[in-house]
């Protein structure tokens, strides 16, 4: 069992380990998880934190699981910030595994999206239970450890789509405001 302090604080002081798989001694097989003990501990800690935040409790009579993240979000004023900070830990650890900038930005977009929607009372907490950004980010990190090049390419495409969507959203918003402003000015006779 992983202690809460081990989940929240990294006691490993070794330097970042290469994300590339290494061959296991005398087996000729390539292992996704290196035999490096510090790396294994960090992965175990990330998996444990992700599980605690996103899927620790099975809702009776269903296969749906929920973690502490939506419940933490119920704490007025502090809950969403605390949940986002805990989610940020996984992103910080991904940097130690050598994740590319595009992957880190994709992980941050998962956390940010959950944080923004989480600001809406009630709806945000339900969304936290469904979106599960920590599980998504753990899956991204594990894919990165298996195949860094493919994960980088997919994350770059994902970011390009997200940025294109944001530019379109901003453009449509500005156009809408200008159009609405023109109507208001016409109604006022200006």
Secondary structure per residue as TSV (DSSP state, phi and psi in degrees):
chain	resnum	aa	ss	phi	psi
A	1	X	-	360.0	140.9
A	2	X	-	-93.9	131.3
A	3	X	-	-76.0	158.5
A	4	X	H	-61.7	-41.4
A	5	X	H	-65.1	-34.5
A	6	X	H	-68.6	-31.4
A	7	X	H	-70.1	-39.2
A	8	X	H	-86.6	-29.2
A	9	X	S	-126.5	130.3
A	10	X	-	-86.2	115.5
A	11	X	-	-93.6	2.7
A	12	X	-	-85.5	129.0
A	13	X	-	-111.6	6.7
A	14	X	S	-72.5	163.9
A	15	X	-	-76.0	163.7
A	16	X	-	-58.5	144.1
A	17	X	-	-101.8	144.4
A	18	X	-	-57.4	138.4
A	19	X	S	-76.3	-6.3
A	20	X	S	-77.6	138.9
A	21	X	-	-61.0	150.9
A	22	X	E	-122.0	152.1
A	23	X	E	-74.9	136.7
A	24	X	-	-75.8	142.0
A	25	X	T	-58.5	134.0
A	26	X	T	60.4	12.6
A	27	X	T	-115.1	-24.7
A	28	X	-	75.1	-6.3
A	29	X	-	-85.5	154.3
A	30	X	E	-101.8	130.0
A	31	X	E	-102.9	136.6
A	32	X	S	-66.7	-41.2
A	33	X	S	-99.7	120.2
A	34	X	-	-61.4	160.9
A	35	X	S	-78.2	-3.0
A	36	X	-	-61.8	120.6
A	37	X	H	-63.0	-38.7
A	38	X	H	-64.2	-40.4
A	39	X	H	-65.4	-43.1
A	40	X	H	-62.1	-40.6
A	41	X	H	-64.7	-42.2
A	42	X	H	-63.6	-43.8
A	43	X	H	-62.4	-41.3
A	44	X	H	-63.7	-40.3
A	45	X	H	-65.8	-42.3
A	46	X	H	-64.2	-44.6
A	47	X	H	-61.3	-41.2
A	48	X	H	-65.6	-44.0
A	49	X	H	-64.0	-43.2
A	50	X	H	-60.0	-43.4
A	51	X	H	-64.6	-45.8
A	52	X	H	-62.0	-41.0
A	53	X	H	-78.6	-29.6
A	54	X	H	-116.4	-24.9
A	55	X	T	-151.1	28.8
A	56	X	S	-72.0	-27.4
A	57	X	E	-120.0	124.7
A	58	X	E	-87.5	131.6
A	59	X	-	-76.1	121.4
A	60	X	T	-53.7	137.7
A	61	X	T	82.7	-0.2
A	62	X	S	-134.1	172.7
A	63	X	S	-99.1	2.3
A	64	X	-	-76.3	135.5
A	65	X	E	-118.0	148.4
A	66	X	E	-136.2	149.4
A	67	X	-	-111.2	-163.5
A	68	X	S	-79.4	-18.7
A	69	X	H	-53.2	-50.0
A	70	X	H	-65.2	-29.5
A	71	X	H	-75.2	-37.1
A	72	X	H	-61.5	-38.1
A	73	X	T	-63.2	-17.6
A	74	X	T	-75.6	-15.1
A	75	X	S	-71.2	116.3
A	76	X	T	-59.2	131.8
A	77	X	T	78.0	-37.0
A	78	X	T	-109.0	-26.5
A	79	X	H	-59.0	-49.1
A	80	X	H	-65.4	-38.8
A	81	X	H	-65.0	-41.6
A	82	X	H	-65.5	-44.5
A	83	X	H	-61.3	-40.2
A	84	X	H	-67.4	-40.4
A	85	X	H	-62.8	-42.9
A	86	X	H	-64.1	-39.2
A	87	X	H	-66.3	-34.6
A	88	X	H	-63.5	-26.9
A	89	X	H	-58.4	-39.7
A	90	X	H	-65.0	-38.5
A	91	X	H	-66.6	-41.9
A	92	X	H	-60.7	-43.8
A	93	X	H	-64.0	-34.3
A	94	X	H	-60.7	-33.2
A	95	X	H	-64.9	-35.0
A	96	X	H	-69.6	-22.4
A	97	X	T	-89.7	6.0
A	98	X	T	79.8	26.1
A	99	X	-	-63.0	143.2
A	100	X	-	-70.0	162.0
A	101	X	H	-59.9	-40.9
A	102	X	H	-64.1	-36.8
A	103	X	H	-68.2	-43.1
A	104	X	H	-62.7	-40.6
A	105	X	H	-66.3	-36.2
A	106	X	H	-65.3	-42.3
A	107	X	H	-63.7	-42.3
A	108	X	H	-64.3	-34.2
A	109	X	H	-67.0	-35.5
A	110	X	H	-61.8	-47.5
A	111	X	H	-66.4	-43.8
A	112	X	H	-63.4	-42.1
A	113	X	H	-61.4	-45.2
A	114	X	H	-63.1	-39.2
A	115	X	H	-67.3	-41.6
A	116	X	H	-66.8	-47.6
A	117	X	H	-66.8	-31.5
A	118	X	H	-63.7	-17.3
A	119	X	T	-72.0	-18.9
A	120	X	S	-80.4	116.6
A	121	X	T	-56.6	135.5
A	122	X	T	78.5	-62.8
A	123	X	H	-60.3	-42.7
A	124	X	H	-62.1	-37.6
A	125	X	H	-70.8	-37.8
A	126	X	H	-65.5	-41.5
A	127	X	H	-61.1	-40.9
A	128	X	H	-55.0	-40.9
A	129	X	H	-68.4	-28.6
A	130	X	H	-92.3	-43.6
A	131	X	H	-68.1	-44.9
A	132	X	-	54.0	63.3
A	133	X	H	-62.3	-31.5
A	134	X	H	-68.3	-40.7
A	135	X	H	-65.5	-42.1
A	136	X	H	-59.5	-45.7
A	137	X	H	-68.4	-36.4
A	138	X	H	-62.2	-43.9
A	139	X	H	-62.6	-40.7
A	140	X	H	-62.1	-43.9
A	141	X	H	-63.6	-43.5
A	142	X	H	-64.8	-38.2
A	143	X	H	-64.6	-38.3
A	144	X	H	-61.0	-41.9
A	145	X	H	-67.8	-31.4
A	146	X	H	-76.4	-43.5
A	147	X	-	-150.6	83.8
A	148	X	H	-59.8	-39.6
A	149	X	H	-65.8	-46.1
A	150	X	H	-65.1	-42.1
A	151	X	H	-63.9	-39.2
A	152	X	H	-63.2	-44.7
A	153	X	H	-63.2	-45.7
A	154	X	H	-64.9	-40.0
A	155	X	H	-66.4	-37.1
A	156	X	H	-64.1	-43.1
A	157	X	H	-64.3	-42.6
A	158	X	H	-59.4	-46.5
A	159	X	H	-64.2	-38.4
A	160	X	H	-61.4	-42.3
A	161	X	H	-65.5	-43.3
A	162	X	H	-63.0	-45.4
A	163	X	H	-65.4	-39.2
A	164	X	H	-61.5	-44.3
A	165	X	H	-61.1	-41.7
A	166	X	H	-65.0	-42.5
A	167	X	H	-62.2	-44.0
A	168	X	H	-62.8	-43.1
A	169	X	H	-61.9	-44.6
A	170	X	H	-65.3	-43.8
A	171	X	H	-60.6	-45.7
A	172	X	H	-64.4	-39.4
A	173	X	H	-63.7	-45.2
A	174	X	H	-63.9	-44.9
A	175	X	H	-59.2	-45.3
A	176	X	H	-61.8	-41.4
A	177	X	H	-66.1	-42.0
A	178	X	H	-63.9	-44.5
A	179	X	H	-61.8	-47.7
A	180	X	H	-63.2	-39.7
A	181	X	H	-61.8	-39.3
A	182	X	H	-62.9	-42.0
A	183	X	H	-63.6	-44.5
A	184	X	H	-61.9	-42.9
A	185	X	H	-64.1	-38.2
A	186	X	H	-64.8	-42.6
A	187	X	H	-64.4	-33.1
A	188	X	H	-82.1	-9.2
A	189	X	T	75.4	24.6
A	190	X	-	-94.9	360.0
